[in-house]
Amino acid sequence: MDVFRIEGGHSLSGTVEAGGAKNAALPIFAATLLTAGTCRINAVPDLTDIRFMGKILRYLGARVEQVGPHSWEIEAGEVHHRAPYELVRQMRASVCLLGPLVGRLRQAEVSLPGGCVIGPRPIDLHLKGLNRLGCEIDIRNGYVHVDGSGLHGDYLYLGGRHGSTVTGTANMIMAAVLAPGTTRIESAACEPEVVDLCQMLVKMGAKIHGIGSHYLKIEGVAELTGCEHTVLPDRIEAGTLLLAGAITNSEITVQNVIPGHMRALLDAMEGCGIPSEILPDERQITVHPTESPRNPVEIITLPHPGFPTDLQAQMLALMTLTPGLSFITERVYPNRFMHVPELLRMGAHVSMEGPSAVVKGVDKLYGAPIMASDLRASAALVLAGLAAEGETWIQRIYHLDRGYEKLEEKLNKLGARVERLNEDSIPRELVEAG
Ligand code: EPU
């Protein structure tokens, strides 16, 4: 297994580009099951999760080929409806196969994905929605069995205790585009990644109205065709890179961003006293260094356009080095604070009050051997390592590779010192002391 060795304390400078969005590319890959035609998907990030989704689609019978560094061709001529546990348990996002399988084949058998380190991730809203669309659902032996022979358009409300559901909305849309009649989805998620999926489906011939809003109206069509689609830029990767600039008090520019997708982060950064500049025509944002001390902030994660939960850990890392008391509350995944104990090992002061972290800024973090627990927690630890004094060794960075393409190369291009090494390289005394 690989580890990162980060030599902290170097300031960054220069320009770096964000790639295509993982959380758009995954449901978009699943959507290719809705047609026997060929789909060409561009700007696909090179990530373990993407390769994994390709593997599942191949298992289901599709021809899946990577035709360029970031382009894939998928042709789901003949496909079957069963996604087994051995595959699904490795990636939660496989649940977004349910909608397209039901839409195309009128049946699906997808293993329930099981536990997740960021907290319980039920799929009750997905099942309630499919049920409203006329499907019969049965959970047996760890599998969701969906009989979609009665699939039809209907009204459905997708709001849950933590707001709308992103993958649940994607699933309902993908089932509804081929369902006879009209489907009305209220409290639909309006994350940019859902919008991107809808835009691809429209290219395939789907009839979707209200794209980007909480109310979608879908008129089912008899069939969809292949298409070419370019995945939208990854707002979370872009945000992580901007925060790398902020935590090292550097000037860096992130290219390939859609500023309109970054408003909540930019607003929080502004509240913190971190200057940034948007160059909308060129799709880039520059973050500037500041002489004055940063201000503490109060942040609550919410569905889009609120502050994204996928940037909470990285923002929290920044607040550990921001004077005063910051409050960070998780409304989407109340238990998503696995990064906190690791940041404490680096000298951070954070105490938990239910789903809120109270962060008391310290002058310095100190490098330490630490452990990545999930994708965004890993990113937060990398940011902390960049700003810490001394060496930080991060183990289990395979979590990071699920969602960031060559993060260390992008950061090193900006002047960071991040090395990817084999875990045997960790000095013994550090592991034993840790
Ligand atoms: N929820 C329910 N019932 C459901 C579905 C969701 O109660 O049937 C709850 C969840 O437990 C959570 C909230 O609703 O509290 C939101 O969950 P959602 O379904 O929106 O999350 P998701 O679709 O499973 C996607 C991203 C996550 C991201 C969330 C929130 C993908 C593949 N995953 O997950 O990304 O955190 O939306 O924006 O798109 C990541 O990239 O690190 C990541 C975890």
Residues whose N, C-alpha, C, O or C-beta is under 5 A from the ligand:
A	BS01	EPU	N23 A93 P120 R121 P122 I123 D124 L125 H126 G160 H162 G163 S164 T165 V166 T167 G168 T309 D310 V332 Y333 L375 R376
